[in-house]
Amino acid sequence: MNQESATATQSVADDAPHFSIPPLLPVTQRILVPEIIGAILDALINIMGSNKNAAMIDRQLLKVAQCSRLFQEEAERRLYAYVKFTVGTSRAAKIAAVLRSRTARYLRVLHVMEYGDERSFRDNNMSTVAGLPFELMTGLKEMEIHFAYGPSAYIKKPLDERLFQILRRDLPENTLQVFRCARPLNRSSIRFLYRQRTLEELLIKLNAFEPNATEVLVDRMDFPNLSMIVASPIEHPSLCWILQRSDIQYLTPLETFSIIPPWSSFSQQLITLDVAHCQALDPKIVKEIVNSSPRLRLLMLKLNHLWEEKNINVFDTLRRLANLEVLGLLPDPTTFNSYFNSIVGQVNDCEALQNLAIVVPIDGPNEYFGVEMTKSKRRGWTQKPTGAVDIISWKAEHVGRIEMSRKKASASA
């Protein structure tokens, strides 16, 4: 290097900013920001397979929380995001104690299991629902209640109202997005929901045999985000009110279906309608559904004997649904083969239709036998081999796809 270039290099070096290296902190003072700790824990969860190994993930998160104060908060944030609270067990008492002491604010999903048996009646026991600190669950988004007995005992066993009284008293306002309970409830049981205007999804059954069931126990509250309802009986006054005061787009009535008086107030906004869990419908009711629900993209129907007796092809009625993409049909089991053969030739009458399932129930609950058909632009209609059809998963897949496409369309609008 000549003298001139060496001088220039030294000049640049002299002009460069000087950085001092801070002294290394003692181990006790070194801190990882929560975002980095969270990323480490999320990577650990992903390696273990997320929901596939939920029990193992919980054990590992518990070990992390116990071995390091640095990691405790973020580990507990993930460990207590979802809690299964089995009433009456020693584990339930431990969970309630930890929730009350520091982790209730992390809770997002709560499943109450085995509610309603004799263990539920032990007052002031941390293993019962009385031990749950609902007033501290400011981030609770989803709640399910599972009873200790099945449908055959619903009428025989009185409903323990205390959980619902606690929810009404203690649950923070406008936190829940999802509530599910398959046991028929009294009108008074659901009053806590009227403080939850954030509801988006609701699975609920109401007791049609309750004295004075025509009385509407409803605070005059709207549910602007409530778009998905699975419920029965659809004729119940309280349920009718909820349907009218919501943004219902996905409706699954259970057990019975009828064109209720407020039907026209919400039917035009329906995107999916599943009435296959109800009684078989005659051509007249299906025609009313079609005329009043022009936006339907998914429809599931159980057809009664009149369709074949009167030689009515269901596609003659459904072709007026210009947006119908997914159709599930449950014809009369005694006439399945003959009716399928008589209607399938007109499937193209529904121009937007892409997925079709025609099934009949077989041995057990939620077990069906039938045909699945799919339409593509290149190949037209293709049919899977006749056999068992998981109609529940089939519907869930298409509802998810429809919801995803709606979100994408909304985001790009």
C-alpha positions in Angstrom: 0.0 0.0 0.0 1.5 3.4 -1.0 1.6 6.3 1.4 -1.3 8.2 -0.2 -3.7 5.3 0.0 -2.7 4.5 3.5 -3.3 8.1 4.5 -6.8 8.0 2.9 -7.7 4.7 4.6 -6.7 6.2 8.0 -8.7 9.3 7.3 -11.9 7.2 6.6 -11.2 5.2 9.7 -10.8 8.3 11.8 -14.2 9.7 10.5 -16.1 6.5 11.1 -18.4 6.5 14.2 -17.1 4.7 17.2 -19.2 2.0 18.9 -18.6 0.8 22.4 -19.5 -2.8 23.2 -21.6 -2.8 26.4 -20.4 -5.0 29.2 -21.9 -8.4 29.4 -24.8 -8.4 32.0 -24.7 -11.0 34.8 -26.8 -14.1 34.1 -29.5 -13.0 36.6 -30.0 -9.8 34.6 -30.1 -11.1 31.1 -33.7 -10.9 29.7 -35.4 -12.4 26.7 -38.3 -10.3 25.4 -41.7 -12.2 25.6 -42.0 -12.3 21.8 -38.7 -14.3 21.6 -39.8 -16.6 24.4 -43.2 -17.1 22.7 -41.5 -17.9 19.4 -39.3 -20.6 21.1 -42.4 -22.2 22.8 -44.4 -22.1 19.6 -41.6 -23.8 17.7 -41.5 -26.5 20.4 -45.3 -27.0 20.1 -45.0 -27.3 16.3 -42.2 -29.8 16.6 -44.4 -32.0 18.9 -47.3 -31.9 16.4 -49.6 -29.2 17.8 -53.1 -30.7 18.5 -52.0 -34.3 17.6 -50.1 -34.6 20.9 -52.0 -32.2 23.2 -51.3 -34.2 26.4 -47.6 -34.3 25.7 -47.5 -30.6 24.9 -49.2 -29.8 28.1 -46.7 -31.8 30.1 -43.8 -30.1 28.4 -45.2 -26.6 28.9 -45.8 -27.4 32.6 -42.2 -28.5 32.9 -41.0 -25.3 31.3 -43.3 -23.2 33.5 -42.0 -24.9 36.6 -38.3 -24.8 35.8 -37.8 -21.2 34.7 -39.4 -17.9 35.9 -38.2 -16.4 32.7 -40.4 -18.8 30.7 -43.2 -19.2 33.2 -45.6 -16.5 32.0 -45.4 -17.4 28.3 -45.6 -21.1 29.0 -48.6 -20.7 31.2 -50.2 -18.4 28.6 -50.2 -21.4 26.2 -50.9 -24.0 28.8 -54.0 -22.4 30.1 -55.4 -21.0 26.8 -57.5 -24.2 26.6 -58.8 -25.9 29.8 -60.9 -29.0 30.2 -62.6 -28.8 33.6 -64.0 -32.1 34.7 -66.3 -31.4 37.6 -65.6 -33.3 40.9 -62.1 -34.4 40.2 -58.9 -33.5 42.1 -57.4 -32.2 38.9 -60.4 -29.8 38.6 -59.6 -28.4 42.1 -55.9 -27.8 41.1 -56.9 -26.1 37.8 -59.4 -23.8 39.6 -56.7 -22.8 42.2 -54.2 -21.9 39.5 -56.7 -20.0 37.4 -57.8 -18.0 40.5 -54.2 -17.2 41.5 -52.8 -16.0 38.2 -53.8 -17.7 34.9 -57.5 -16.9 34.4 -56.6 -14.1 32.1 -54.9 -16.5 29.7 -58.0 -18.7 29.3 -59.6 -18.6 25.8 -61.4 -21.9 25.5 -63.2 -23.6 28.5 -64.9 -27.0 28.3 -66.9 -27.9 31.4 -67.2 -31.7 31.6 -69.4 -34.1 33.7 -71.6 -31.2 34.8 -74.9 -32.0 36.5 -74.3 -35.2 38.5 -74.0 -35.4 42.3 -70.5 -34.0 42.3 -71.8 -30.7 41.0 -73.8 -30.1 44.2 -70.9 -29.9 46.7 -71.1 -26.2 47.6 -67.9 -24.2 48.1 -65.7 -27.0 46.6 -62.9 -25.9 44.3 -63.6 -29.0 42.1 -67.1 -27.8 41.3 -68.0 -24.9 39.0 -68.3 -22.7 42.1 -64.5 -22.8 42.1 -64.1 -21.3 38.7 -63.1 -17.6 38.8 -65.3 -16.5 35.8 -65.0 -12.8 36.9 -61.2 -13.0 36.0 -61.7 -14.7 32.6 -61.5 -11.4 30.6 -60.2 -13.2 27.5 -62.6 -16.2 27.4 -63.8 -16.7 23.8 -65.3 -20.1 23.7 -67.3 -22.2 26.2 -68.8 -25.7 26.0 -70.9 -27.5 28.7 -71.1 -31.3 28.7 -73.4 -33.0 31.1 -72.6 -36.2 33.0 -75.7 -37.9 31.6 -77.1 -38.5 28.2 -80.3 -37.5 26.4 -82.3 -40.3 27.9 -81.9 -38.7 31.4 -82.7 -35.1 30.4 -86.3 -35.3 31.4 -85.7 -37.4 34.6 -82.9 -35.3 36.1 -83.6 -31.7 37.1 -81.3 -29.1 35.5 -78.7 -27.7 37.9 -79.0 -24.0 37.3 -76.1 -22.8 39.5 -73.5 -22.7 36.7 -75.8 -20.5 34.6 -76.5 -18.3 37.6 -72.7 -17.9 38.2 -72.2 -17.0 34.5 -74.9 -14.4 34.6 -73.4 -12.9 37.8 -69.7 -13.1 37.1 -68.8 -13.6 33.5 -67.4 -10.3 32.0 -69.7 -8.6 29.6 -69.0 -9.0 25.8 -66.3 -11.6 25.9 -67.8 -14.8 24.6 -67.7 -15.6 20.8 -68.8 -19.2 20.9 -71.2 -21.0 23.3 -72.3 -24.7 23.0 -74.5 -26.8 25.1 -76.5 -29.8 23.8 -78.6 -30.4 26.9 -82.1 -28.6 26.7 -81.9 -25.5 28.9 -84.6 -23.4 30.6 -85.2 -19.8 29.5 -83.6 -18.6 32.7 -80.5 -20.6 31.9 -79.6 -18.6 28.9 -80.0 -15.1 30.3 -76.3 -14.7 30.7 -76.0 -14.8 26.9 -77.8 -11.5 26.6 -74.7 -9.7 28.0 -72.6 -11.3 25.3 -73.1 -9.2 22.2 -69.8 -10.5 20.9 -71.3 -14.0 20.2 -70.5 -15.4 16.7 -71.5 -19.0 17.0 -74.2 -20.6 19.2 -75.3 -24.3 19.7 -78.2 -24.4 22.0 -81.3 -26.4 22.8 -84.2 -24.9 24.8 -86.7 -26.8 26.9 -90.0 -26.9 25.0 -91.8 -28.6 27.9 -91.0 -25.9 30.4 -94.1 -24.3 32.0 -95.1 -21.0 30.3 -92.6 -21.7 27.5 -94.3 -19.1 25.4 -93.0 -16.3 27.7 -90.0 -14.6 26.2 -87.3 -13.9 28.8 -85.1 -11.8 26.7 -83.4 -8.5 27.4 -83.8 -6.4 24.3 -80.3 -7.0 23.0 -78.9 -7.4 19.5 -76.3 -9.9 18.5 -74.6 -8.1 15.5 -71.8 -10.7 15.1 -73.9 -13.9 15.6 -73.8 -15.6 12.2 -73.9 -19.4 13.0 -76.7 -21.0 15.0 -77.3 -24.7 15.6 -80.5 -24.9 17.7 -83.9 -26.3 18.7 -86.8 -25.9 18.8 -86.7 -23.3 16.1 -90.3 -22.3 17.2 -89.2 -21.3 20.7 -90.0 -17.6 21.4 -86.6 -16.9 22.9 -84.8 -18.5 19.9 -87.0 -16.7 17.4 -86.0 -13.4 19.1 -82.3 -14.3 18.9 -82.7 -15.2 15.2 -84.3 -11.9 14.4 -81.7 -9.9 16.3 -78.6 -11.5 14.8 -76.7 -11.6 11.5 -77.6 -15.3 11.0 -76.0 -16.8 7.8 -75.4 -20.4 8.8 -78.5 -22.1 10.3 -78.9 -25.7 11.4 -82.3 -26.4 13.1 -82.4 -29.6 15.1 -85.3 -32.0 15.5 -88.1 -30.0 13.9 -88.4 -27.4 11.2 -91.2 -25.1 10.1 -91.6 -21.7 8.4 -91.9 -19.7 11.6 -93.4 -16.2 11.6 -90.1 -14.3 11.7 -88.6 -16.5 9.0 -88.8 -13.8 6.3 -86.9 -11.4 8.6 -83.6 -13.4 8.3 -84.1 -16.1 5.6 -82.9 -13.8 2.8 -79.4 -13.5 4.4 -78.9 -17.3 4.8 -75.9 -18.8 3.1 -76.1 -22.3 4.5 -79.2 -24.1 5.7 -79.1 -27.7 7.1 -82.5 -29.1 7.9 -81.4 -32.7 7.5 -81.6 -33.2 11.3 -85.3 -32.5 11.2 -88.4 -34.2 9.9 -88.6 -35.1 6.2 -89.9 -32.1 4.3 -92.6 -32.1 1.6 -92.4 -30.2 -1.7 -94.4 -27.3 -0.5 -92.0 -26.4 2.4 -88.9 -26.8 0.2 -90.4 -24.5 -2.4 -91.0 -21.9 0.4 -87.4 -22.2 1.5 -86.2 -21.7 -2.1 -88.4 -18.7 -2.6 -87.3 -17.0 0.6 -83.6 -17.8 0.7 -82.0 -16.7 -2.6 -78.4 -16.5 -1.3 -78.1 -20.1 -0.3 -74.8 -21.7 -1.2 -75.2 -24.9 0.8 -78.5 -26.8 1.5 -79.2 -30.1 3.2 -82.6 -31.6 3.1 -84.5 -34.7 4.1 -87.2 -35.5 1.6 -90.5 -37.2 2.4 -92.4 -39.8 0.4 -94.4 -37.2 -1.5 -91.5 -36.4 -3.8 -91.6 -39.8 -5.4 -95.3 -40.4 -5.1 -96.0 -37.2 -7.0 -93.1 -37.7 -9.3 -91.5 -34.3 -8.4 -87.9 -33.9 -9.3 -86.2 -31.9 -6.6 -83.9 -30.2 -9.1 -87.0 -28.6 -10.7 -87.5 -26.7 -7.4 -83.8 -26.1 -6.5 -82.7 -24.7 -9.9 -84.0 -21.3 -8.8 -81.2 -21.1 -6.3 -78.6 -19.4 -8.5 -75.8 -19.6 -6.0 -76.3 -23.2 -4.8 -72.9 -24.9 -4.8 -73.4 -27.8 -2.3 -76.4 -30.0 -1.9 -77.0 -32.9 0.5 -80.2 -34.9 0.0 -81.7 -37.6 2.3 -84.6 -39.2 0.4 -87.0 -41.8 1.8 -84.7 -44.8 2.5 -87.3 -47.2 1.1 -87.2 -45.5 -2.3 -83.5 -44.4 -2.4 -82.4 -46.3 -5.5 -85.5 -45.5 -7.7 -85.6 -41.9 -6.7 -81.9 -41.3 -7.2 -82.1 -42.8 -10.7 -85.1 -40.7 -11.6 -83.5 -37.3 -10.5 -79.8 -37.6 -11.2 -80.3 -36.8 -14.9 -81.4 -33.3 -14.1 -78.5 -32.4 -11.8 -77.3 -29.8 -14.4 -80.5 -27.8 -13.9 -78.7 -26.3 -10.8 -76.0 -24.5 -12.8 -73.8 -23.4 -9.9 -73.9 -26.8 -8.2 -70.5 -28.4 -7.7 -70.9 -31.0 -4.9 -73.8 -33.4 -4.4 -74.3 -36.1 -1.8 -77.4 -38.3 -1.7 -77.5 -40.5 1.3 -79.7 -42.5 3.7 -79.0 -43.3 7.4 -77.9 -46.8 8.2 -77.1 -48.6 11.5 -75.7 -46.1 14.0 -76.1 -42.4 14.6 -74.3 -40.2 12.0 -73.7 -43.2 9.8 -74.9 -42.9 6.2 -74.8 -44.8 2.9 -75.0 -43.3 -0.5 -73.4 -41.4 -3.3 -71.0 -38.4 -3.6 -70.7 -36.5 -6.8 -68.3 -33.7 -7.8 -68.4 -31.4 -10.8 -65.3 -29.9 -12.5 -65.0 -27.7 -15.5 -62.9 -30.1 -17.4 -64.5 -33.5 -16.5 -68.0 -32.5 -15.7 -69.7 -34.7 -13.0 -67.8 -37.6 -11.5 -69.2 -40.1 -9.0 -67.4 -41.8 -6.2 -68.2 -45.5 -5.6 -71.4 -46.0 -3.7 -70.7 -46.7 0.0 -70.4 -45.2 3.4 -70.4 -41.4 3.5 -69.2 -39.3 6.4 -71.9 -36.6 5.8 -70.9 -34.6 8.9 -67.3 -34.2 7.8 -68.5 -33.6 4.2 -70.7 -30.7 5.3 -68.0 -29.3 7.6 -65.5 -29.3 4.8 -67.7 -27.3 2.5 -68.9 -24.9 5.1 -65.3 -24.1 5.9 -64.5 -23.6 2.2 -67.5 -21.3 1.8 -66.6 -19.3 4.8 -62.9 -19.0 3.6 -64.0 -17.8 0.2 -66.3 -15.2 1.8 -63.5 -13.9 3.9 -61.2 -13.6 0.9 -63.8 -11.8 -1.1 -64.5 -9.4 1.8 -60.7 -8.7 2.3 -60.3 -7.9 -1.4 -63.4 -5.7 -1.7 
